[in-house]
Amino acid sequence: MQLPDAEQLLVQLTDRIRHDITPGTALVGIHTGGVWLAERLHQDLQLPLASGALDVSFYRDDFAQIGLHPQVRPSDIPFTVEGSHIILVDDVLYTGRTIRAAINELFDYGRPASVRLAALIDRGGRELPIAAQYVGAMLDIPADKMLALEKAADGVLSLSLYSKIRNDG
């Protein structure tokens, strides 16, 4: 399967978001890929508010099934959430469970005026009624595959596809 160029998708996503940006718009990325995207979007859109980061590991409703991610990172919201217009950023939108967890965590910081969702890739397969307002591309990915955003040492983003069941050794 030929995957699209992640850098080009980011340019398209930036253009789609640009017309809705106000001085009070804040970006919050979901670890890990969403944080990379939020940092780049923040820079490209020249937003005055610093971008935030969420690690939703403890907020997932499937925590008991999937366990704790080996690299839990602290969440960081460097602005007042109460009354803010937030664009939540994730790399791949799939079941919607990560987004639900992110919204739950975000509300622990306060009640935003609005929350919109931006995703580099929407691969369908929703288990919850969640939709992104901004999408770089929609891809039909087989259920037995995972799509991952990767960041090279020079900061260049790329997409890779792998089987859900990996044997690392």
C-alpha positions in Angstrom: 0.0 0.0 0.0 1.4 3.4 -1.0 1.2 5.8 1.9 0.9 9.6 1.4 3.7 12.0 2.2 3.2 13.1 5.8 4.9 16.4 5.2 2.5 17.2 2.3 -0.5 16.2 4.5 0.7 18.5 7.2 0.7 21.4 4.7 -2.9 20.6 3.6 -4.0 20.3 7.3 -2.4 23.6 8.1 -4.3 25.3 5.2 -7.6 23.7 6.4 -7.1 25.0 9.9 -5.8 28.5 9.0 -9.1 30.1 8.2 -10.6 29.2 11.7 -7.6 30.6 13.7 -8.3 33.5 16.1 -5.9 35.2 18.6 -7.4 33.0 21.3 -6.9 29.7 19.5 -4.7 27.1 21.3 -3.4 23.8 20.1 -3.1 20.7 22.2 -1.4 17.7 20.8 -1.9 14.1 22.0 1.4 12.2 22.7 3.3 11.3 20.7 2.5 12.1 17.1 -0.2 14.7 17.9 2.4 16.7 19.9 4.8 16.7 16.9 2.0 17.9 14.7 0.8 20.5 17.1 4.4 21.9 17.4 4.6 22.2 13.6 1.1 23.7 13.3 1.9 26.2 16.0 5.0 27.3 14.2 3.4 27.4 10.7 0.2 29.2 12.0 2.2 31.6 14.1 -0.1 31.3 17.1 0.5 33.5 20.1 -0.6 30.9 22.7 1.9 28.2 23.5 0.8 24.7 22.4 0.0 22.0 25.0 0.5 18.3 25.3 -1.7 15.5 26.7 -0.7 12.0 27.6 -4.0 10.2 27.9 -2.6 6.9 29.1 -4.5 7.0 32.5 -7.7 8.3 30.9 -8.3 5.5 28.4 -11.4 3.3 28.9 -9.4 0.3 27.6 -6.6 0.8 30.1 -7.2 -2.6 31.7 -7.0 -4.3 28.3 -4.0 -2.6 26.8 -2.0 -1.7 29.9 0.2 1.3 30.5 2.3 2.6 27.6 5.9 2.1 28.4 6.7 5.8 28.0 4.2 7.8 29.9 4.9 11.5 29.6 3.5 14.3 31.7 0.7 16.4 30.3 1.4 20.1 29.9 -1.2 22.8 29.3 0.7 26.2 29.5 -2.4 28.3 29.0 -5.8 28.7 30.8 -8.2 26.1 29.4 -11.3 27.8 30.9 -13.0 29.7 28.0 -10.3 28.9 25.4 -10.9 27.8 21.9 -8.9 24.6 21.6 -7.9 22.5 18.6 -7.0 19.0 19.8 -4.4 17.4 17.5 -3.8 13.7 16.9 -1.9 11.8 14.2 -4.3 9.0 13.4 -8.0 9.0 14.2 -9.3 5.5 14.4 -11.8 4.2 17.1 -12.2 7.6 18.8 -11.2 6.2 22.2 -8.0 8.3 22.4 -10.0 11.4 21.6 -12.6 10.7 24.3 -9.8 10.2 26.8 -8.1 13.5 25.7 -11.4 15.4 26.1 -11.9 13.9 29.6 -8.4 15.0 30.6 -8.7 18.4 29.0 -11.8 19.1 31.1 -9.8 18.4 34.2 -7.9 21.6 33.4 -11.1 23.7 32.9 -14.1 24.1 30.6 -13.0 25.3 27.2 -15.3 27.5 25.1 -14.9 25.0 22.2 -12.9 22.0 21.2 -12.3 21.0 17.6 -10.4 18.0 16.4 -7.6 17.9 13.8 -6.1 14.6 12.6 -3.4 14.0 10.0 -5.1 10.7 9.0 -8.7 9.5 9.5 -8.7 5.8 8.9 -12.4 5.2 9.8 -13.3 2.3 12.1 -15.0 4.5 14.8 -16.3 2.9 17.9 -17.5 6.2 19.4 -19.4 9.1 17.7 -16.3 11.3 17.2 -15.4 13.2 14.0 -12.5 15.5 13.1 -13.2 19.0 11.8 -9.8 19.1 10.0 -8.3 16.1 8.3 -5.2 15.8 6.2 -6.4 12.6 4.4 -8.8 9.7 4.8 -7.3 6.3 4.3 -8.8 2.9 4.1 -6.4 0.8 6.3 -7.0 -2.9 6.8 -8.2 -3.8 10.4 -5.1 -5.9 11.0 -2.7 -3.0 10.3 -1.5 -0.1 12.4 -0.6 3.3 10.9 2.1 5.2 12.7 3.5 8.7 12.3 7.3 8.7 12.7 9.7 11.6 13.2 13.3 11.4 11.9 16.2 13.0 13.6 16.0 16.0 11.3 12.3 16.5 12.2 10.9 15.2 9.0 7.6 13.3 9.5 6.7 10.1 7.7 4.0 7.4 7.8 4.6 3.7 8.2 2.2 0.7 8.2 2.8 -2.5 10.2 0.9 -5.5 11.4 -0.9 -5.1 14.7 0.7 -8.3 16.0 4.4 -7.6 16.0 7.1 -10.0 17.1 9.9 -7.9 18.4 12.2 -10.6 19.2 
